[in-house]
Amino acid sequence: MTDNLGYWIGFSKVPGIGPARLRSLLDYFGDVAAAWQADPGELRAIGLDKRSVESLAKVRNQLDLEAEVEKLKKHNIVVFTWDSPDYPPLLRTIPDAPLALYVRGSLLPQDEWAVAVVGTRQATAYGKECTQLLVNGLAKNGITVVSGLAYGIDTEAHQTAIQAGGRTIAVLGCGVDIIYPAENKKLGQAIIEQGALVSEYPLGTNPESGNFPRRNRIISGLSLGVLFVEGTTQSGARITADYALEQGREVFAVPGSILRKSGSGPNFLIQNGAKLVTQVNDILEELDLTMVSQHVEARAVIPENELEAQLLKQLSTDPLHVDDLGQATGLSASEIASALTLMELKGMVRQVGGMHYVIAREVGAQYVAE
C-alpha cells in the first residue's frame, strides 16, 4: 500500500487508539503496517487494554483500506500523517499531534505564519468589530487566520480573512466532508478556495460535542499565537488559549467590557500574562511578523529545487511551449507538467494558453533554496 496511508487512515478510525497509544505501538512494532497487522495477543501483552484491542480487531475486519484511500482521492481530500514530509511543521511539535490530518483545500508553506482567532458564539457588535479590524490587519500582512468555523467570532474571523484576500484555515470537530454548522456551508466552500478545512476525524464523523474541546489543540497547534477576542472564562476559546500555553504559543487578548460576561475570558487572561491587544501591530511585533508579506513573496519566486531552477532558466516574458522546455532541459513531459503546476500556484510562472508559459516576474533563477 502506497506510503502505508491506508494503515494510518485505519488507525484514525479506531476508537481508543489516539496519538499516545499509536506512538507506543510504533515504538514497539517499528512501523504502522506492522502495528496494524499485529496479533491481538501480542497487543495485549505489550499493555494495550482489552477494549482498544477489540476496537482495533473490529475495525480491521470491517475496513477495506484500499477503498478508503480511493474514496479520499475521489473527493480531493489529502491526508497528512506523521510520516508525511508536508505535515504542518508547527502542528508536528505539539505532544499529541493528530496521527492523521484530513485536509480539504490546501495547506501551503506560508501557512506556517498563522495566528488563531477565537471567541464566543454569542458575539457582540464590539466583538465582531474588533475581529474585523484585527483580522483584516493580519490578512493584509500575509498572516493565515486559523479558527473553528463556529458561529460568532470564528465566522467573523474566517469571513474577514477571505474578504481581505487572505488565507484561512478552519479546524472542524467532525469530518471534513461535513460543514458544521450547516448555515456556514457557503463560507466553508470559500475557505476551501482560500485555505483549507482540516480535521483529525475521518470522513463521516458527525459533529459530536465531545469532539470540539479536543480539536481546539489543533487550532492552537497550527498557529504561532492565539488571539482571544471575546468569551467567558469557561468557553471553548479559553480552552484553546490554555492549549496554546501548554504548547508554548503566545496568547493575546482583546480587553473586554467589565459589564459583560463575554469580557471575562480575555480580561482574565490579560490579568494572568496574556498580551493586551488594541491594534494588529501588537500581535505582529510580538511574533516578529512585520515582514511576512515580503517573506511570502520571496519564497514564492525562489526556486526550491534544481528542477525549478532549470525551468526558470529557460523561461522569460516570451511564451515558451512545454515541448520546447523538454528539449532544452532533457526533462520528461510528466516532470515538467508537475513542476509547472506547482510553480504556477506559487506565482512563479503563468500559462498563457496552448501550453505556453512565461515567467511571472524576474527571479534569481541561478539560486536554489537549501
N, C-alpha and C positions, 0 to 999 in steps of 0.2 A: 504494500500500500504506500503510495507516494508520500514521503516525508512523515509517515505514521500519523497523518492528520486524522484519519478515522478513529484511531485509538484515543486521541485527545478529545475528539467530539464525544466518543463513547463515555469517557470518564466524566465529562461535563454534565452528563445525563444521569449519573449515578447518585441518588440521594445518600448523604452521609459521607461521601468522599469529596472533600474540598481541597484547597491548596495544601494545607498542612499534612493531611493523610497521604495525598498523592506524592508529596515531597518525600515522605518516609518510604513509600513503595518504590520510588525511583532510586532512592539511595540503596535500597536492598537489591532490587532486581536489575538495576543498571539502565534500563530504558523503558519507555512507555508500552511498547509491544509486549515485552516480557511480563510487565506488571498486569496488563490486561488479560493475558492468557494464563496467568498463574493458577495453580491448583488451589481450591478452597481450603484444603487442609494446611497448605503452606502459608496462605494468607492469615489464617487463624494463629498459626504457630509464631508468626512474627508480630502478633499483637493487634491485628485488625479485629474489631468487635464483630460479634455474630451478625448483628443487623446489617452492617456495612458489607460483610461478605455475602449475605443473602441478596442484598440490593444489587451488588455487582453481578452475581450469578444470574439474577433475573433479567437485568438489562442486557447482559452479554448474550443471553439466549434469545431475546426478542429483537435485538437490533441488527439491522443489515448496515454495516459500517460504510460499505461502498455506496449504497443507496443514499446514505446521509450526506456523504461528500458530494454526490451528484446533485442532490437537492439544493445544496448551498450554491453550487456553481450556476444552477438554473436560475436562481433568484439573485445572482450577482452579490452574494454575501461572502465576505472574506473572513477567515478565522485566523487570528494570531495566537500562537501558543508559546510556551516557554522556549521551545526550540526555534521559533521564528526570528530571523535576524531583524525583521522590521517591527517586532513587538515594541510598543511605545516605551522608550528608554526611561522616562520618569516613572511610569507605572511599574516597570520591572523592579524598581528599587524598594517598593513597599513590602513589608513582611509577608502579607497574604495576597500577593498579586494573583489575579484570576488565572487559572490554568488554561483557559481558552477565552479569548475575547472576540465576540461576534461583531462584525463591522459592516454596516450598510451605508455606503458612501465612500469616503476616502479619508485616510489619515496621512498627512504629509509631514515631511521633516520640520517644516515651520511650526507645526502644532506643538513642538517642544516649548515654544514661547506661549504658554497658556495661563490664563487666570480663571478660576472658578467664581461664578457669581450666583449666590444662593439667598433664599429668603422665604418668607411666608407665602402660603397660597392665598391668604386674605390681604393682598397688598393694598395699601392706602395710596391716595394720589401722591403723597410725599414720597413713598417708597418707589412708585413707578417712575416719578420724575427723576429721582436720584439714580435709579438704574439706567434710565435712558441717557442721562448726562455722562455717567462714568463708563458705561459700555460703549457708547459712541466714541469716547476718547480712546478706549482700549483698542477697538476695531480700527480706528483711523491710524493707530500706531503699530498696526500689524500683529496685535495680540489675539490669539484664538480664545474665544469665550466658551467656557465649559459650564453646563448646568444640567438640570434634570428633567426638563420638559413638563414640569408640573404647572398648575395654574399659578397666577400671581407673578412673583419676582422672576421665576425661571422662564416663564413665557415671555415676559418683557425683555429679559436678557437676550434670549435667542432672537426674537424679532428685531431688536435694535441692532444686534451684530449683523444680521442679514441686510437690513435696510442701509447700514453703513458700508456695505460691500465687504464685510469681514468674514472670517471663518468662525464656525461654532460647532461644538460637539455636545450632543445630548446623551447622557448616560441613563439607560432605562432599567426599570425594575421588572421587566418582562422580556420576552423575545423581541429581537429587532424587527420581526415581521408583524408585530402588534404595536401600533402607535397609541399610547395612553397618556392622557385622556383622549378619547375619540375626537373631541372637539378640536384637538391640535393636529389632526391628520394633515391639513394643508401646510401647517408650519413644519411638521415632520418631513414632508416631501421637500420643502425648501431647504431644510437643514441637510438633507442628503445631497443636494446640489452644491451647497457651500460648506460642507464639512462631513459629519457622519453621525449616525445613530449607532451607539455601541452598547453592548450588554455582555455579561458573563453567562447569562441564562440562554439555554438552547432555544431554537425556534419552537413556537407554540406554547412557550411558558406564559401563563396568564399573570397579570399584574396583581399578585397577592401582597397583602400588607406587610408580611414579614420580609419581603424581598427588598423593600425600599431603604431601610436603615443600613443594610449591608452594602447596597450599591453606592451609598454615599462615600465609602472609602475609595471608590474608583473615581468619583468626581474630583476629590482632593488629590488622589494619586496621579491623575493626568495633568495636574496643574502645579505651577511654581508657587502659587499662593491662592488663598480663598478669601473672597470678599463677602461678608455677611451684611446684607442691606437692611433687612427688616424681619423680625420674628421674635418669638418668646424664647426663654431660656430652655424650654423643653421641646423645641421644634426640631424638625429634621435638619434644618440649616445649622442648628447648634451641633448636631451630631457630626455633620460634615466638618465643621470647624474643629471639633475635638479630634477627628481623624487626621486633619491637617497638622495639628500639633504633634500627634503621635508619629506622623511621617516626616516631621522636620520641615514642614512647609510654613510659609509666612501666613499670618492671619490678619485680615484687615476688617474694619467695621465702620459703617456709616452711623454717626450718632443719631439716636432716635429720640422721639418725644418721651419725656418722663411722665406724660399723661396717658400714654397708651401702652398696653401690654406688648404690642408689636415692637416697641422700642427697648424692651427689657433685655432681649438677647444681645444685640450689638453693644448696648451700654455696659452690660456685664462683662463682655469680652474686652472692651476698652479699659475698664477698671482693672482687668487682670492681665494687661500687657499687649492686647491687640493694637495695631496701629490705627489711629483715628484717621478717617479719610474724608476730605472735603472737596478734593479735586483729583483728577486722574493722575497728575504728576506725583501725588503722594504714593501711589502704587508703583508707577514706572520707576521712580527714583529709588525706592526701597529695594526693588527687584533688579535694578540696573538694566531696565528695559527701554531706555530712552532712545536707543539706536536700532531697535528691532526692524523697522521698515527698511533701513539701509542694509542690515544683515540679510534680510529675506531677499532683497533684490540681488545682492552679491551672490548669495547661494544659488539663486535661480540661473545665473549666467555663467558660473564657473563649472567647467566640465568635471564630473565626479569620477570619471574613469578614462582609460585610454581610448575606448570605443567612441565616447562622446567627443573627445579631443580630435580624433581622426575625422569625424564628420564635420565638426565646426571648422576645421582647417580647409575643407573643400567648399563650404558654403559661403555665400556673400549675399548682397542685396539683389543679385541677378538670379532668377529662378533656375534651379537645377533639378533634373529628374532623378528619381531614386535609382534608375538603371545606370545613370552616369556616376552616381555616388558609388555604386557597386564596382564599376570598372576602375574608378580612381583609387578605391581603398582595398579592393580584393575581398570585401566582406560579403557574406551571403545576404540574400534578399530578406530572410527572416530576421537576421541580426539587425539590419538597417531599419526595417519596419518597426521592430520593438523599441529600438533606441530612439527613433524619431518621434514615436508616440509619447514616450516619457519626456523627451526634450520639449515637445510642444506643450505638454502640460506644465512644464516648468517656465514656459515663456522664453525659451532659448531660440526656438525656430518657429516658423509659420508655414503651413501648407497653403499654396496659392492656386490650387486647382490642378487637376490632371497629374497628381503625384509629383508635383514640382514643389520644392522647398526653398525658402530663403532664410537667412539669419535674421533673428528678431531685433537684435541690437549688437553693437560692437562688443566683442568678447575677447579676452586674452586666451585664445584657443590653445596656445602652447602650454598653458598652465593646467595641471591636473590636480584636483584636491586630493590630499592624502587621506 
